[in-house]
Amino acid sequence: MVALQATNELAKVKAYIDQYYQDMFIEVNRSMKDISDAKEIFLPETEPFSIYLFRKIDEKEMDDVSLYKKAQIDRRLFSKIRSDEDYQPSKKTVFKLVLAMELTYQEAKECLEYAGFAFSRSSKFDLIVEYAVKHQIYNIFDVNELLDELVNEIL
């Protein structure tokens, strides 16, 4: 990013974090009734993350090689995701795929859900990626600049 744009974007991201960040120490009270009384727990059928991902790639008319290169994902890792339906990628890997596919915010939330994740209000890292998706900042280098500046971590 150009220095002036980077400074402006940095200020916007900081304001976004201030608005949405929730401290992890906020207590959440959950009352758990005796789960042993539950006779049947209904779990809806969902497709595995890998099936969802490759369906989405087809919808976006992307090819595998350009996607994993744009996402900065190793070819072997991408192959593992493709070949093993039970493989669960890390949240950072899913974030990289979300950015590389240039998903909308709703699509990004759905993608994270299929992988068993969600944008967390208690993670500044997640909020920065969420901000990037909402503001269509899909370049991983630009997102990594913001992450490095604000949380000293990158994708």
DRENMAR-634471 format. One line per field, with one value per residue (C-alpha): residue number from 1; residue in three letters; y negated, z, x. Coordinates in pm, whole numbers. Each point is the difference from the previous one (the first is absolute). Layout:
# DRENMAR-634471
n: [NUM, ...]
res: [ala, ...]
py: [Y, ...]
pz: [Z, ...]
px: [X, ...]
# end
This chain:
# DRENMAR-634471
n: [1, 2, 3, 4, 5, 6, 7, 8, 9, 10, 11, 12, 13, 14, 15, 16, 17, 18, 19, 20, 21, 22, 23, 24, 25, 26, 27, 28, 29, 30, 31, 32, 33, 34, 35, 36, 37, 38, 39, 40, 41, 42, 43, 44, 45, 46, 47, 48, 49, 50, 51, 52, 53, 54, 55, 56, 57, 58, 59, 60, 61, 62, 63, 64, 65, 66, 67, 68, 69, 70, 71, 72, 73, 74, 75, 76, 77, 78, 79, 80, 81, 82, 83, 84, 85, 86, 87, 88, 89, 90, 91, 92, 93, 94, 95, 96, 97, 98, 99, 100, 101, 102, 103, 104, 105, 106, 107, 108, 109, 110, 111, 112, 113, 114, 115, 116, 117, 118, 119, 120, 121, 122, 123, 124, 125, 126, 127, 128, 129, 130, 131, 132, 133, 134, 135, 136, 137, 138, 139, 140, 141, 142, 143, 144, 145, 146, 147, 148, 149, 150, 151, 152, 153, 154, 155]
res: [met, val, ala, leu, gln, ala, thr, asn, glu, leu, ala, lys, val, lys, ala, tyr, ile, asp, gln, tyr, tyr, gln, asp, met, phe, ile, glu, val, asn, arg, ser, met, lys, asp, ile, ser, asp, ala, lys, glu, ile, phe, leu, pro, glu, thr, glu, pro, phe, ser, ile, tyr, leu, phe, arg, lys, ile, asp, glu, lys, glu, met, asp, asp, val, ser, leu, tyr, lys, lys, ala, gln, ile, asp, arg, arg, leu, phe, ser, lys, ile, arg, ser, asp, glu, asp, tyr, gln, pro, ser, lys, lys, thr, val, phe, lys, leu, val, leu, ala, met, glu, leu, thr, tyr, gln, glu, ala, lys, glu, cys, leu, glu, tyr, ala, gly, phe, ala, phe, ser, arg, ser, ser, lys, phe, asp, leu, ile, val, glu, tyr, ala, val, lys, his, gln, ile, tyr, asn, ile, phe, asp, val, asn, glu, leu, leu, asp, glu, leu, val, asn, glu, ile, leu]
py: [0, -354, -159, -251, 264, 239, -261, -80, 370, 67, -269, 146, 351, -128, -172, 322, 201, -258, 28, 378, 151, 182, 97, 377, -42, -99, 275, 201, 187, 320, 219, 360, 219, 359, 106, 364, -49, -74, 310, -123, -289, -115, -101, -127, 155, -226, 53, 20, -315, 135, 68, -346, -163, 162, -71, -366, 1, 130, -267, -267, 159, 17, 260, 179, -113, -371, 27, 169, -232, -309, 136, 73, 358, 285, 229, 306, -157, -92, 356, 135, -218, 127, 368, 41, -85, 24, -240, -313, -292, -261, -323, -192, 227, -62, -375, 20, 188, -253, -285, 179, 82, -360, 113, -241, -31, 237, 252, -29, 70, 304, 126, -33, 185, 294, 19, -18, -361, -348, -356, -56, -328, 92, 19, -313, 224, 118, -354, -122, 278, -66, -370, 88, 220, -259, -269, 225, -7, 338, -36, 224, -222, -303, 200, 131, -360, -91, 316, -51, -364, 63, 348, 95, 309, 87, 253]
pz: [0, -61, 329, 17, -85, 252, 276, -83, -18, 327, 175, -141, 117, 348, 19, -116, 272, 264, -108, -15, 224, 304, 274, 46, 371, -55, 181, -198, 211, -151, 179, -99, 82, 66, -345, 94, -17, -372, -184, -347, -120, -353, -207, -348, -295, -132, -265, 106, -29, -297, -201, 85, -89, -342, -83, 84, -210, -297, 56, -3, -317, 152, -62, 285, -82, -17, 318, 217, -132, 67, 346, 66, 88, -63, -288, 228, 255, -274, -134, 349, 27, -340, 61, 365, 75, 373, 0, 206, -105, 250, 39, -159, -303, -33, 31, -282, -220, 79, -107, -309, -120, 76, 185, 122, 375, -5, -212, 233, 305, -176, -100, 358, 129, -232, 141, 358, 65, 27, 17, 369, 177, 259, -255, -146, -267, -108, 7, -232, -250, 34, -68, -307, -141, 72, -171, -288, 90, -148, -58, 261, 14, 91, 262, 143, 28, 209, 210, 59, 99, 237, 148, -101, -181, -364, -201]
px: [0, 114, 108, -287, -258, 155, -16, -362, -95, 183, -204, -322, 91, 88, -340, -168, 177, -95, -363, -30, 270, -136, 237, 29, -70, -361, -185, -249, -252, -125, -241, 46, -297, 83, 111, -32, -379, 25, -116, 88, 207, -82, 301, -79, 180, 272, 259, 366, 210, 196, -317, -132, 334, 35, -363, 67, 318, -202, -267, 271, 145, 347, 264, 176, 354, -77, -206, 260, 270, -214, -85, 369, -83, 240, -99, 18, -234, -245, 20, -70, -310, -116, 66, -101, -365, 67, 296, -64, 221, 113, -193, 288, -14, -373, 61, 255, -247, -276, 227, 131, -354, -104, -309, -264, -47, -300, 192, 300, -217, -147, 345, 124, -307, 63, 353, -132, 102, -150, 126, 66, -74, 263, 281, 156, 154, -347, -138, 276, -71, -373, 63, 207, -277, -271, 210, 109, 370, 85, 374, 164, 309, -216, -192, 326, 128, -304, 30, 371, -45, -293, 54, 357, -122, -66, -202]
# end
